[in-house]
Amino acid sequence: MDNGHIIVYVTVPDRDFGAVIGRIIVEERLAACCNIIPGLRSIYRWKGKLCDEAEAMCVFKTRSALFERLCERVKALHSYECPEIIAVGIKEGFKPYLDWIDEETGDSDA
């Protein structure tokens, strides 16, 4: 069942940078919540070079209707040339929590 809620993953250089982005996104009501997970190790190819970097992850809870706006805002704030910004649908969830996401992102009629 698609309930219109998503989780958006955004990698960031460190948790302090994640806190800056997270606070702005939540203050602007583009997401109800941002969890910041420090201590990631990312191994990837970038411009033909193998990279192995320490990072953190921002995990946003929001509505799918806000994804494009959230994505544009993160791109404007982010230090990476091509930041990871990916969303996955929330198939099911505790209704009061999902209602809270709606309330905090400005859609209390959902």
A tleap script that builds the chain and sets N, CA, C and O, in Angstrom:
source leaprc.protein.ff14SB
mol = sequence {
  NMET ASP ASN GLY HIE ILE ILE VAL TYR VAL
  THR VAL PRO ASP ARG ASP PHE GLY ALA VAL
  ILE GLY ARG ILE ILE VAL GLU GLU ARG LEU
  ALA ALA CYS CYS ASN ILE ILE PRO GLY LEU
  ARG SER ILE TYR ARG TRP LYS GLY LYS LEU
  CYS ASP GLU ALA GLU ALA MET CYS VAL PHE
  LYS THR ARG SER ALA LEU PHE GLU ARG LEU
  CYS GLU ARG VAL LYS ALA LEU HIE SER TYR
  GLU CYS PRO GLU ILE ILE ALA VAL GLY ILE
  LYS GLU GLY PHE LYS PRO TYR LEU ASP TRP
  ILE ASP GLU GLU THR GLY ASP SER ASP CALA
}
set mol.1.N position { 0.837 -1.185 0.000 }
set mol.1.CA position { 0.000 0.000 0.000 }
set mol.1.C position { 0.882 1.249 0.000 }
set mol.1.O position { 1.717 1.412 0.889 }
set mol.2.N position { 0.707 2.125 -0.980 }
set mol.2.CA position { 1.459 3.378 -1.035 }
set mol.2.C position { 0.700 4.421 -0.227 }
set mol.2.O position { -0.409 4.818 -0.583 }
set mol.3.N position { 1.315 4.854 0.863 }
set mol.3.CA position { 0.656 5.844 1.709 }
set mol.3.C position { 1.199 7.247 1.484 }
set mol.3.O position { 0.812 8.181 2.186 }
set mol.4.N position { 2.094 7.406 0.508 }
set mol.4.CA position { 2.613 8.723 0.190 }
set mol.4.C position { 3.761 9.193 1.055 }
set mol.4.O position { 4.170 10.351 0.966 }
set mol.5.N position { 4.290 8.309 1.895 }
set mol.5.CA position { 5.411 8.666 2.759 }
set mol.5.C position { 6.683 8.010 2.239 }
set mol.5.O position { 6.654 6.900 1.708 }
set mol.6.N position { 7.797 8.715 2.402 }
set mol.6.CA position { 9.083 8.195 1.932 }
set mol.6.C position { 10.175 8.437 2.969 }
set mol.6.O position { 10.046 9.270 3.867 }
set mol.7.N position { 11.244 7.680 2.808 }
set mol.7.CA position { 12.490 7.907 3.527 }
set mol.7.C position { 13.499 8.348 2.482 }
set mol.7.O position { 13.656 7.698 1.448 }
set mol.8.N position { 14.182 9.448 2.749 }
set mol.8.CA position { 15.177 9.977 1.820 }
set mol.8.C position { 16.551 9.860 2.475 }
set mol.8.O position { 16.772 10.348 3.583 }
set mol.9.N position { 17.464 9.204 1.770 }
set mol.9.CA position { 18.831 9.018 2.245 }
set mol.9.C position { 19.744 10.026 1.547 }
set mol.9.O position { 19.709 10.177 0.325 }
set mol.10.N position { 20.558 10.710 2.346 }
set mol.10.CA position { 21.514 11.683 1.813 }
set mol.10.C position { 22.844 11.476 2.528 }
set mol.10.O position { 22.926 11.644 3.745 }
set mol.11.N position { 23.892 11.112 1.780 }
set mol.11.CA position { 25.206 11.020 2.407 }
set mol.11.C position { 25.819 12.411 2.495 }
set mol.11.O position { 25.616 13.262 1.629 }
set mol.12.N position { 26.576 12.612 3.572 }
set mol.12.CA position { 27.225 13.898 3.840 }
set mol.12.C position { 28.647 13.640 4.327 }
set mol.12.O position { 28.955 12.534 4.773 }
set mol.13.N position { 29.518 14.650 4.247 }
set mol.13.CA position { 30.912 14.440 4.645 }
set mol.13.C position { 31.087 14.049 6.115 }
set mol.13.O position { 31.965 13.251 6.445 }
set mol.14.N position { 30.246 14.615 7.004 }
set mol.14.CA position { 30.354 14.294 8.429 }
set mol.14.C position { 29.054 14.679 9.133 }
set mol.14.O position { 28.175 15.299 8.534 }
set mol.15.N position { 28.942 14.310 10.396 }
set mol.15.CA position { 27.672 14.539 11.094 }
set mol.15.C position { 27.391 16.020 11.334 }
set mol.15.O position { 26.227 16.418 11.382 }
set mol.16.N position { 28.422 16.839 11.485 }
set mol.16.CA position { 28.185 18.271 11.677 }
set mol.16.C position { 27.555 18.895 10.433 }
set mol.16.O position { 26.623 19.693 10.538 }
set mol.17.N position { 28.063 18.530 9.260 }
set mol.17.CA position { 27.475 19.015 8.012 }
set mol.17.C position { 26.052 18.473 7.875 }
set mol.17.O position { 25.152 19.182 7.424 }
set mol.18.N position { 25.857 17.218 8.264 }
set mol.18.CA position { 24.521 16.628 8.242 }
set mol.18.C position { 23.550 17.373 9.142 }
set mol.18.O position { 22.379 17.539 8.800 }
set mol.19.N position { 24.039 17.823 10.299 }
set mol.19.CA position { 23.184 18.566 11.221 }
set mol.19.C position { 22.756 19.901 10.622 }
set mol.19.O position { 21.624 20.341 10.825 }
set mol.20.N position { 23.648 20.541 9.892 }
set mol.20.CA position { 23.305 21.812 9.240 }
set mol.20.C position { 22.199 21.578 8.212 }
set mol.20.O position { 21.178 22.267 8.224 }
set mol.21.N position { 22.403 20.614 7.330 }
set mol.21.CA position { 21.392 20.314 6.308 }
set mol.21.C position { 20.099 19.830 6.957 }
set mol.21.O position { 19.012 20.280 6.594 }
set mol.22.N position { 20.217 18.917 7.912 }
set mol.22.CA position { 19.036 18.371 8.577 }
set mol.22.C position { 18.196 19.441 9.237 }
set mol.22.O position { 16.972 19.445 9.103 }
set mol.23.N position { 18.840 20.346 9.946 }
set mol.23.CA position { 18.112 21.415 10.640 }
set mol.23.C position { 17.368 22.304 9.633 }
set mol.23.O position { 16.207 22.649 9.854 }
set mol.24.N position { 18.021 22.669 8.550 }
set mol.24.CA position { 17.376 23.524 7.541 }
set mol.24.C position { 16.177 22.816 6.913 }
set mol.24.O position { 15.104 23.405 6.788 }
set mol.25.N position { 16.355 21.567 6.523 }
set mol.25.CA position { 15.267 20.819 5.874 }
set mol.25.C position { 14.068 20.681 6.802 }
set mol.25.O position { 12.927 20.847 6.369 }
set mol.26.N position { 14.315 20.377 8.078 }
set mol.26.CA position { 13.212 20.234 9.037 }
set mol.26.C position { 12.599 21.599 9.354 }
set mol.26.O position { 11.376 21.715 9.436 }
set mol.27.N position { 13.418 22.628 9.533 }
set mol.27.CA position { 12.879 23.975 9.787 }
set mol.27.C position { 11.982 24.441 8.648 }
set mol.27.O position { 10.975 25.111 8.879 }
set mol.28.N position { 12.346 24.087 7.419 }
set mol.28.CA position { 11.557 24.491 6.250 }
set mol.28.C position { 10.390 23.547 5.972 }
set mol.28.O position { 9.691 23.698 4.970 }
set mol.29.N position { 10.181 22.584 6.850 }
set mol.29.CA position { 9.060 21.631 6.793 }
set mol.29.C position { 9.085 20.749 5.543 }
set mol.29.O position { 8.047 20.265 5.092 }
set mol.30.N position { 10.269 20.550 4.999 }
set mol.30.CA position { 10.414 19.632 3.864 }
set mol.30.C position { 10.528 18.193 4.339 }
set mol.30.O position { 10.394 17.263 3.544 }
set mol.31.N position { 10.773 18.005 5.620 }
set mol.31.CA position { 10.784 16.686 6.258 }
set mol.31.C position { 10.369 16.874 7.707 }
set mol.31.O position { 10.569 17.942 8.286 }
set mol.32.N position { 9.794 15.835 8.288 }
set mol.32.CA position { 9.387 15.890 9.690 }
set mol.32.C position { 10.551 15.610 10.623 }
set mol.32.O position { 10.564 16.059 11.769 }
set mol.33.N position { 11.527 14.867 10.123 }
set mol.33.CA position { 12.604 14.387 10.980 }
set mol.33.C position { 13.843 14.112 10.146 }
set mol.33.O position { 13.756 13.744 8.975 }
set mol.34.N position { 14.994 14.298 10.769 }
set mol.34.CA position { 16.262 13.896 10.157 }
set mol.34.C position { 17.082 13.154 11.199 }
set mol.34.O position { 17.446 13.722 12.228 }
set mol.35.N position { 17.372 11.895 10.938 }
set mol.35.CA position { 18.315 11.141 11.764 }
set mol.35.C position { 19.670 11.238 11.091 }
set mol.35.O position { 19.772 11.141 9.868 }
set mol.36.N position { 20.706 11.429 11.884 }
set mol.36.CA position { 22.063 11.507 11.347 }
set mol.36.C position { 22.847 10.322 11.884 }
set mol.36.O position { 23.016 10.159 13.092 }
set mol.37.N position { 23.318 9.504 10.961 }
set mol.37.CA position { 24.053 8.293 11.322 }
set mol.37.C position { 25.522 8.515 10.983 }
set mol.37.O position { 25.888 8.553 9.808 }
set mol.38.N position { 26.369 8.663 12.007 }
set mol.38.CA position { 27.798 8.866 11.747 }
set mol.38.C position { 28.503 7.532 11.512 }
set mol.38.O position { 27.922 6.463 11.700 }
set mol.39.N position { 29.743 7.615 11.107 }
set mol.39.CA position { 30.584 6.424 11.048 }
set mol.39.C position { 30.420 5.553 9.822 }
set mol.39.O position { 30.776 4.375 9.859 }
set mol.40.N position { 29.892 6.095 8.736 }
set mol.40.CA position { 29.798 5.314 7.503 }
set mol.40.C position { 31.159 5.259 6.818 }
set mol.40.O position { 31.986 6.159 6.964 }
set mol.41.N position { 31.363 4.213 6.091 }
set mol.41.CA position { 32.519 4.108 5.204 }
set mol.41.C position { 31.971 3.823 3.819 }
set mol.41.O position { 31.303 2.811 3.604 }
set mol.42.N position { 32.248 4.701 2.895 }
set mol.42.CA position { 31.728 4.572 1.537 }
set mol.42.C position { 32.866 4.270 0.575 }
set mol.42.O position { 33.885 4.960 0.551 }
set mol.43.N position { 32.671 3.233 -0.210 }
set mol.43.CA position { 33.633 2.843 -1.239 }
set mol.43.C position { 32.905 2.949 -2.571 }
set mol.43.O position { 31.868 2.317 -2.773 }
set mol.44.N position { 33.450 3.748 -3.471 }
set mol.44.CA position { 32.759 4.023 -4.733 }
set mol.44.C position { 33.763 4.480 -5.784 }
set mol.44.O position { 34.902 4.830 -5.474 }
set mol.45.N position { 33.311 4.469 -7.029 }
set mol.45.CA position { 34.103 5.015 -8.127 }
set mol.45.C position { 33.607 6.419 -8.417 }
set mol.45.O position { 32.402 6.660 -8.475 }
set mol.46.N position { 34.542 7.345 -8.600 }
set mol.46.CA position { 34.188 8.709 -8.973 }
set mol.46.C position { 35.203 9.210 -9.980 }
set mol.46.O position { 36.393 9.326 -9.687 }
set mol.47.N position { 34.707 9.508 -11.182 }
set mol.47.CA position { 35.542 10.012 -12.275 }
set mol.47.C position { 36.744 9.108 -12.525 }
set mol.47.O position { 37.872 9.573 -12.690 }
set mol.48.N position { 36.470 7.793 -12.549 }
set mol.48.CA position { 37.493 6.806 -12.872 }
set mol.48.C position { 38.409 6.422 -11.726 }
set mol.48.O position { 39.298 5.588 -11.899 }
set mol.49.N position { 38.208 7.010 -10.567 }
set mol.49.CA position { 39.075 6.744 -9.424 }
set mol.49.C position { 38.297 5.996 -8.340 }
set mol.49.O position { 37.143 6.322 -8.063 }
set mol.50.N position { 38.929 4.996 -7.733 }
set mol.50.CA position { 38.320 4.282 -6.618 }
set mol.50.C position { 38.506 5.116 -5.353 }
set mol.50.O position { 39.627 5.488 -5.007 }
set mol.51.N position { 37.410 5.404 -4.673 }
set mol.51.CA position { 37.440 6.241 -3.470 }
set mol.51.C position { 37.001 5.423 -2.262 }
set mol.51.O position { 36.175 4.519 -2.381 }
set mol.52.N position { 37.550 5.743 -1.121 }
set mol.52.CA position { 37.234 5.086 0.146 }
set mol.52.C position { 37.192 6.199 1.190 }
set mol.52.O position { 38.236 6.668 1.642 }
set mol.53.N position { 35.987 6.619 1.572 }
set mol.53.CA position { 35.826 7.826 2.388 }
set mol.53.C position { 34.966 7.578 3.625 }
set mol.53.O position { 34.066 6.739 3.612 }
set mol.54.N position { 35.257 8.315 4.683 }
set mol.54.CA position { 34.384 8.372 5.853 }
set mol.54.C position { 33.262 9.358 5.547 }
set mol.54.O position { 33.504 10.434 5.001 }
set mol.55.N position { 32.044 8.988 5.897 }
set mol.55.CA position { 30.889 9.851 5.673 }
set mol.55.C position { 29.893 9.656 6.806 }
set mol.55.O position { 30.111 8.855 7.715 }
set mol.56.N position { 28.805 10.395 6.738 }
set mol.56.CA position { 27.646 10.204 7.600 }
set mol.56.C position { 26.426 10.134 6.685 }
set mol.56.O position { 26.512 10.452 5.499 }
set mol.57.N position { 25.299 9.719 7.241 }
set mol.57.CA position { 24.071 9.592 6.461 }
set mol.57.C position { 22.951 10.356 7.149 }
set mol.57.O position { 22.707 10.175 8.341 }
set mol.58.N position { 22.274 11.209 6.395 }
set mol.58.CA position { 21.037 11.833 6.856 }
set mol.58.C position { 19.886 10.961 6.370 }
set mol.58.O position { 19.845 10.558 5.207 }
set mol.59.N position { 18.959 10.677 7.266 }
set mol.59.CA position { 17.781 9.884 6.939 }
set mol.59.C position { 16.562 10.762 7.240 }
set mol.59.O position { 16.235 11.018 8.398 }
set mol.60.N position { 15.903 11.213 6.178 }
set mol.60.CA position { 14.753 12.100 6.312 }
set mol.60.C position { 13.460 11.314 6.180 }
set mol.60.O position { 13.368 10.402 5.358 }
set mol.61.N position { 12.457 11.661 6.983 }
set mol.61.CA position { 11.114 11.118 6.845 }
set mol.61.C position { 10.210 12.238 6.353 }
set mol.61.O position { 10.111 13.294 6.978 }
set mol.62.N position { 9.548 11.991 5.215 }
set mol.62.CA position { 8.737 13.039 4.604 }
set mol.62.C position { 7.634 12.422 3.750 }
set mol.62.O position { 7.382 11.218 3.809 }
set mol.63.N position { 6.985 13.268 2.958 }
set mol.63.CA position { 5.951 12.825 2.022 }
set mol.63.C position { 6.522 12.823 0.613 }
set mol.63.O position { 7.369 13.650 0.275 }
set mol.64.N position { 6.057 11.899 -0.199 }
set mol.64.CA position { 6.573 11.810 -1.569 }
set mol.64.C position { 6.313 13.094 -2.351 }
set mol.64.O position { 7.090 13.438 -3.242 }
set mol.65.N position { 5.244 13.802 -2.037 }
set mol.65.CA position { 4.932 15.054 -2.728 }
set mol.65.C position { 6.000 16.122 -2.508 }
set mol.65.O position { 6.080 17.080 -3.277 }
set mol.66.N position { 6.817 15.970 -1.474 }
set mol.66.CA position { 7.856 16.955 -1.168 }
set mol.66.C position { 9.229 16.565 -1.689 }
set mol.66.O position { 10.186 17.319 -1.512 }
set mol.67.N position { 9.349 15.401 -2.331 }
set mol.67.CA position { 10.677 14.927 -2.720 }
set mol.67.C position { 11.421 15.907 -3.621 }
set mol.67.O position { 12.588 16.205 -3.364 }
set mol.68.N position { 10.790 16.405 -4.650 }
set mol.68.CA position { 11.490 17.298 -5.587 }
set mol.68.C position { 11.988 18.555 -4.889 }
set mol.68.O position { 13.117 18.985 -5.124 }
set mol.69.N position { 11.169 19.146 -4.043 }
set mol.69.CA position { 11.590 20.348 -3.309 }
set mol.69.C position { 12.722 20.031 -2.344 }
set mol.69.O position { 13.683 20.794 -2.240 }
set mol.70.N position { 12.614 18.904 -1.632 }
set mol.70.CA position { 13.674 18.497 -0.712 }
set mol.70.C position { 14.967 18.264 -1.481 }
set mol.70.O position { 16.034 18.700 -1.051 }
set mol.71.N position { 14.875 17.585 -2.604 }
set mol.71.CA position { 16.049 17.284 -3.426 }
set mol.71.C position { 16.724 18.576 -3.893 }
set mol.71.O position { 17.944 18.704 -3.789 }
set mol.72.N position { 15.962 19.512 -4.394 }
set mol.72.CA position { 16.528 20.781 -4.862 }
set mol.72.C position { 17.192 21.544 -3.724 }
set mol.72.O position { 18.252 22.142 -3.909 }
set mol.73.N position { 16.572 21.526 -2.555 }
set mol.73.CA position { 17.140 22.242 -1.407 }
set mol.73.C position { 18.443 21.593 -0.954 }
set mol.73.O position { 19.417 22.288 -0.666 }
set mol.74.N position { 18.462 20.262 -0.888 }
set mol.74.CA position { 19.693 19.563 -0.501 }
set mol.74.C position { 20.796 19.865 -1.508 }
set mol.74.O position { 21.926 20.152 -1.112 }
set mol.75.N position { 20.490 19.805 -2.805 }
set mol.75.CA position { 21.508 20.100 -3.825 }
set mol.75.C position { 22.079 21.500 -3.645 }
set mol.75.O position { 23.281 21.705 -3.815 }
set mol.76.N position { 21.231 22.463 -3.302 }
set mol.76.CA position { 21.690 23.838 -3.114 }
set mol.76.C position { 22.593 23.985 -1.887 }
set mol.76.O position { 23.488 24.831 -1.872 }
set mol.77.N position { 22.363 23.173 -0.873 }
set mol.77.CA position { 23.124 23.264 0.376 }
set mol.77.C position { 24.369 22.386 0.396 }
set mol.77.O position { 25.313 22.666 1.135 }
set mol.78.N position { 24.377 21.338 -0.402 }
set mol.78.CA position { 25.387 20.283 -0.289 }
set mol.78.C position { 26.733 20.696 -0.869 }
set mol.78.O position { 26.808 21.490 -1.806 }
set mol.79.N position { 27.788 20.142 -0.295 }
set mol.79.CA position { 29.146 20.434 -0.776 }
set mol.79.C position { 29.588 19.497 -1.898 }
set mol.79.O position { 30.570 19.783 -2.583 }
set mol.80.N position { 28.883 18.383 -2.097 }
set mol.80.CA position { 29.273 17.431 -3.137 }
set mol.80.C position { 28.763 17.878 -4.501 }
set mol.80.O position { 27.696 18.483 -4.610 }
set mol.81.N position { 29.529 17.577 -5.529 }
set mol.81.CA position { 29.119 17.857 -6.905 }
set mol.81.C position { 27.890 17.031 -7.291 }
set mol.81.O position { 26.994 17.518 -7.981 }
set mol.82.N position { 27.860 15.783 -6.840 }
set mol.82.CA position { 26.757 14.870 -7.164 }
set mol.82.C position { 26.355 14.114 -5.895 }
set mol.82.O position { 26.734 12.955 -5.721 }
set mol.83.N position { 25.589 14.761 -5.005 }
set mol.83.CA position { 25.249 14.106 -3.743 }
set mol.83.C position { 24.287 12.934 -3.935 }
set mol.83.O position { 23.447 12.932 -4.834 }
set mol.84.N position { 24.438 11.952 -3.069 }
set mol.84.CA position { 23.476 10.846 -3.034 }
set mol.84.C position { 22.203 11.366 -2.397 }
set mol.84.O position { 22.194 11.765 -1.232 }
set mol.85.N position { 21.133 11.359 -3.167 }
set mol.85.CA position { 19.808 11.735 -2.668 }
set mol.85.C position { 18.853 10.703 -3.251 }
set mol.85.O position { 18.457 10.800 -4.413 }
set mol.86.N position { 18.487 9.723 -2.448 }
set mol.86.CA position { 17.609 8.663 -2.945 }
set mol.86.C position { 16.447 8.461 -1.977 }
set mol.86.O position { 16.587 8.644 -0.768 }
set mol.87.N position { 15.313 8.085 -2.526 }
set mol.87.CA position { 14.117 7.893 -1.710 }
set mol.87.C position { 13.575 6.487 -1.882 }
set mol.87.O position { 13.634 5.901 -2.964 }
set mol.88.N position { 13.048 5.965 -0.797 }
set mol.88.CA position { 12.338 4.689 -0.833 }
set mol.88.C position { 10.985 4.899 -0.164 }
set mol.88.O position { 10.863 5.641 0.812 }
set mol.89.N position { 9.983 4.239 -0.703 }
set mol.89.CA position { 8.647 4.361 -0.142 }
set mol.89.C position { 8.515 3.637 1.185 }
set mol.89.O position { 9.142 2.603 1.413 }
set mol.90.N position { 7.696 4.193 2.044 }
set mol.90.CA position { 7.348 3.525 3.298 }
set mol.90.C position { 6.105 2.704 3.005 }
set mol.90.O position { 5.020 3.255 2.821 }
set mol.91.N position { 6.257 1.408 2.962 }
set mol.91.CA position { 5.145 0.526 2.612 }
set mol.91.C position { 4.064 0.548 3.687 }
set mol.91.O position { 2.876 0.652 3.382 }
set mol.92.N position { 4.479 0.452 4.933 }
set mol.92.CA position { 3.557 0.474 6.057 }
set mol.92.C position { 4.227 1.187 7.210 }
set mol.92.O position { 5.451 1.312 7.244 }
set mol.93.N position { 3.428 1.655 8.158 }
set mol.93.CA position { 3.976 2.308 9.334 }
set mol.93.C position { 2.900 2.526 10.381 }
set mol.93.O position { 1.706 2.410 10.106 }
set mol.94.N position { 3.342 2.841 11.572 }
set mol.94.CA position { 2.452 3.141 12.689 }
set mol.94.C position { 1.671 4.406 12.341 }
set mol.94.O position { 2.265 5.470 12.163 }
set mol.95.N position { 0.350 4.302 12.242 }
set mol.95.CA position { -0.470 5.408 11.736 }
set mol.95.C position { -0.236 6.724 12.478 }
set mol.95.O position { -0.112 7.758 11.822 }
set mol.96.N position { -0.169 6.738 13.798 }
set mol.96.CA position { 0.103 8.019 14.468 }
set mol.96.C position { 1.441 8.641 14.045 }
set mol.96.O position { 1.556 9.865 13.977 }
set mol.97.N position { 2.440 7.821 13.765 }
set mol.97.CA position { 3.727 8.352 13.312 }
set mol.97.C position { 3.593 8.936 11.907 }
set mol.97.O position { 4.108 10.020 11.633 }
set mol.98.N position { 2.907 8.225 11.025 }
set mol.98.CA position { 2.711 8.727 9.663 }
set mol.98.C position { 1.869 10.005 9.672 }
set mol.98.O position { 2.119 10.926 8.894 }
set mol.99.N position { 0.870 10.053 10.556 }
set mol.99.CA position { 0.069 11.273 10.698 }
set mol.99.C position { 0.945 12.436 11.169 }
set mol.99.O position { 0.778 13.571 10.723 }
set mol.100.N position { 1.880 12.137 12.077 }
set mol.100.CA position { 2.804 13.164 12.567 }
set mol.100.C position { 3.660 13.710 11.426 }
set mol.100.O position { 3.889 14.917 11.347 }
set mol.101.N position { 4.137 12.825 10.538 }
set mol.101.CA position { 4.897 13.283 9.368 }
set mol.101.C position { 4.051 14.269 8.564 }
set mol.101.O position { 4.534 15.327 8.158 }
set mol.102.N position { 2.785 13.912 8.339 }
set mol.102.CA position { 1.885 14.798 7.590 }
set mol.102.C position { 1.730 16.151 8.286 }
set mol.102.O position { 1.810 17.200 7.648 }
set mol.103.N position { 1.509 16.112 9.593 }
set mol.103.CA position { 1.318 17.357 10.350 }
set mol.103.C position { 2.558 18.244 10.279 }
set mol.103.O position { 2.448 19.453 10.076 }
set mol.104.N position { 3.719 17.653 10.445 }
set mol.104.CA position { 4.955 18.436 10.501 }
set mol.104.C position { 5.443 18.904 9.133 }
set mol.104.O position { 6.310 19.774 9.043 }
set mol.105.N position { 4.890 18.330 8.080 }
set mol.105.CA position { 5.264 18.769 6.735 }
set mol.105.C position { 4.125 19.540 6.068 }
set mol.105.O position { 4.146 19.776 4.860 }
set mol.106.N position { 3.141 19.925 6.865 }
set mol.106.CA position { 2.100 20.819 6.379 }
set mol.106.C position { 0.954 20.174 5.656 }
set mol.106.O position { 0.264 20.848 4.891 }
set mol.107.N position { 0.717 18.875 5.867 }
set mol.107.CA position { -0.396 18.203 5.199 }
set mol.107.C position { -1.196 17.427 6.235 }
set mol.107.O position { -1.148 16.197 6.263 }
set mol.108.N position { -1.921 18.128 7.077 }
set mol.108.CA position { -2.661 17.468 8.145 }
set mol.108.C position { -3.960 16.839 7.668 }
set mol.108.O position { -4.638 16.171 8.448 }
set mol.109.N position { -4.325 17.038 6.396 }
set mol.109.CA position { -5.539 16.430 5.855 }
set mol.109.C position { -5.302 15.038 5.306 }
set mol.109.O position { -6.257 14.391 4.873 }
set mol.110.N position { -4.072 14.548 5.304 }
set mol.110.CA position { -3.755 13.247 4.702 }
set mol.110.C position { -4.292 12.113 5.535 }
set mol.110.O position { -4.116 10.948 5.178 }
savepdb mol mol.pdb
quit
